[in-house]
Amino acid sequence: MKVVLASVSFTSPYTAQRRMLSLGYIHAQAISDPVIAESAEIVHKFYDCSIHPHDHIAETILKDDPDLIGFSCYVWNTPDVLGVCAEVKKRKPDVKIILGGPEVSYHYARILSQNSAVDWVAVNEGEETFRELMRALLAGESTEEIAGLAWRKDGEAFVASPRAYCKDLDSLASPYLTGVLDVCDIRGGACYQTARGCPFVCSYCDYGRNQPYYEFSLERVRAEMEYFKKAGARILLSTDPTFNYSRKRAEAILGMIIEYDIQALHMFEVFPSLINEDLVELASNTACSFIGVGIQSANPETMRNIKRVWKPEKVAPMIDKLKGKPNVMVSCEIIMGLPGDKVEDYKQTVNYAFDREPADIKAFNLAILPRTPLEKEVEKWGISYDPDIGHEIIATDWMTPYEVLVGKAINDWSRMIQRLVHMLVRVLDRKGGDIIEEWAHIAHDAGYHDRIPDLRTHNIDAELVEGLATVWERYVSEQCGYAGIPDISGPLKAEFQYHFYRRARTWAAAHFGDVKDVYFNMPYEGLHQFWDATAAKLGDAEGVTGGETPKLGGDVNLQVLGYDMDDLFTLTDAESLAAATPKETEYAFFMTPDTGAGCGILVDDGARGFLELCNGERTVDEIGERLSQEFGAEVGGNARRIYKALQGSGIFDRPRFLTDYEEGKINWQSCFPEVHREYH
């Protein structure tokens, strides 16, 4: 029996690992059964639905000739999973398909009635349900009485009996300790879980209401931490909804990370009012802690409506203390459209987040998740939402459809130009929410609102960047005039251009840790790392024969900016920025082969000419001859040294995650359906 566990999804900059942890647990528990281990072959693969269409993914899955395919579903990947299922059944009607995950588990009757390609849905936790299903299929026995397994009986969805939640989480096999899941080959990241369920009852979330809270033992957590250390993980993402619910437990886990000296960016989420001094100190002793603080709303009325109450004035000093520690990056997480929030109220939450000056602000649009209290209260709060596009709200009693669109525009621009807004907050002494809303209206009136989806893709058109940068420059200049400060519109225009040209060469899913100077507030030590292939910085040509025939690994975007970004990057006040000397600087932006991060090389005539002549047919020495003809013998004589400098950047290496595509065959913009764009 052949089984394919299919992680069908798109990855975001916050995704540490491409293969899903949930399917890792399913896989590990299945092979812990000796009968299954002996009689079945299970493979678990990732399929990127932001690059590949449904029919391509279906054909790729079927190349493994599976008898059974398992998919894990959440809000954002479910439309793609269902599309792939339909394509699979077209090609191989007899293959069996089972879905799991909260998106389908809670509404299994609707999923089964509307999707004939789906044979079963695992309701609630799926490890034991899937194991029992496999045992029955291997033995040729009936699957009808398996607890927690939904199927069609006489045309109607049917579950023989509910599946009880697992109390002893250590009885579930570890995906890492069994070897079925490893550190991501591209990202170097891993997701891990120390508890299931949540003791809080926030009404927009499904975890606290629908699943009891149970913990893995600290011994089990320690064993996995030891594995991550040995595996060389560089990103660890805790999937626990509230990492600091038990302060002592959180401190113990951070202690393990420190003890094993795990040199990884460790990501976890905390409840604001539970941040304490011990957490602050321990986090600062890790290699790097990226801490998501679940603000959601700073409006007291809204807090009461969503059953998530905390006191912003008491929490602010702790967030500020956390942010000020070395090795700590704080992310403030906020949600637009919660019941009780008007646009002005949401802007106050945005302001609260910007006032903390975090490394990052994650601004989400409210989505009505399955089986949450909010799903049952949509009439009470006057909420309408789109069940197909991420369950996102359309209107509430506090926000008209137009006002929701304004809120979404605030979030869109917050994601894209957040670092620049932080700069304006500092120099203009204005609030972040006001600046973003004002800019959103200006961009709309200039005809750029409809181009927001294009700015979130990999393939950003240079004409779009330049047009928008001109509008931005005018806006900044006007704001400086109103504030009576020196005009810094020139430097900030250059930073705006730089920002989007970097994004234009960043794989939409590249981890933000690899492009900190695009995603994070500044300044942070170690940001803005560029290669330099200008004549003044060339090293020797040792190891270069001149007979090499270099070819670019992907598209390279050559752009001239009006300032040297090295001069601007650490400047944070109006006087310093206004005093910066204009200096035309040419950059070659490209995608790094290992992580897909957008990076760049400082170039001059020689390096630019070299890149333009690389076609995989000319040798390095032949390129040197052409450079001599155009720029003189001195430039041409540097060809081998230029090649070595460029080679060290990885610009000639094809990105590993695109190797199954031919050069020029990817239409990036068509690969981002609207349901994806909101999260990229």
Number of C-alpha atoms within 10 A of each C-alpha: 14 14 21 22 24 21 25 25 25 23 23 17 18 15 18 30 24 24 24 22 21 21 25 24 20 26 28 23 22 26 20 15 14 10 14 19 12 9 13 17 13 19 15 18 14 17 21 16 23 23 20 16 16 23 17 16 25 23 16 13 20 17 9 12 16 20 16 18 23 23 23 27 23 18 20 19 20 21 17 22 24 21 17 24 25 19 19 26 17 13 13 15 11 11 16 19 21 22 29 27 21 23 20 23 25 21 14 24 18 12 19 22 14 11 13 13 21 20 15 24 31 30 23 21 20 25 22 21 21 24 20 19 23 23 19 15 15 14 10 9 11 10 18 16 13 20 19 23 29 28 24 18 10 7 9 12 17 19 22 14 12 13 18 11 16 16 13 11 17 16 10 17 19 25 21 21 15 16 11 18 22 22 23 17 15 18 22 19 25 27 24 19 18 21 19 21 18 22 16 17 17 21 25 24 22 22 21 19 19 16 16 14 16 17 16 17 14 15 10 14 21 16 14 19 22 17 16 25 16 11 15 14 23 22 27 25 21 18 17 20 22 23 25 21 17 11 14 12 15 19 19 16 18 19 16 19 24 17 12 14 14 24 18 21 22 27 22 20 22 19 19 23 19 17 18 16 12 13 17 19 16 19 26 21 18 23 18 20 23 23 24 23 24 20 25 24 30 24 20 15 13 21 22 15 18 20 13 19 19 19 13 18 10 11 17 17 12 18 24 15 14 24 22 16 15 16 17 25 25 25 26 25 20 24 21 26 29 28 25 21 26 22 21 13 18 25 24 20 25 30 20 22 27 21 16 18 22 25 24 25 26 18 21 20 21 22 24 27 22 22 20 20 18 24 18 13 14 17 12 11 17 13 22 17 18 12 14 12 17 24 19 20 24 19 19 24 17 18 23 15 13 11 18 22 16 17 24 20 21 26 26 24 20 25 19 18 18 24 24 19 22 23 19 23 20 16 20 19 10 15 20 26 25 17 20 22 20 14 20 23 16 16 21 15 10 12 11 18 16 10 14 16 18 18 22 22 23 25 19 21 14 15 9 14 18 15 12 19 19 15 17 21 20 14 16 20 20 14 20 19 12 10 14 10 15 16 21 23 21 21 25 23 25 20 23 22 23 21 19 24 27 25 28 25 25 27 24 26 22 25 25 19 21 20 22 20 20 25 22 24 21 22 16 16 7 8 17 18 14 15 18 21 25 18 17 8 12 17 14 12 16 9 8 13 11 17 12 16 15 22 18 19 17 19 16 17 16 18 15 16 18 17 22 21 18 11 14 17 17 16 16 16 14 18 14 13 22 18 12 16 13 15 13 11 15 21 27 25 25 29 29 26 21 17 22 25 26 23 25 26 23 19 25 18 14 25 26 19 20 23 22 13 21 17 12 13 13 16 19 24 20 18 25 28 18 18 24 18 12 14 14 14 14 13 22 23 16 21 26 25 22 29 25 18 22 21 14 10 19 18 26 21 17 20 20 14 15 14 9 7 11 8 12 8 7 13 11 16 18 12 17 23 14 12 18 21 18 19 20 19
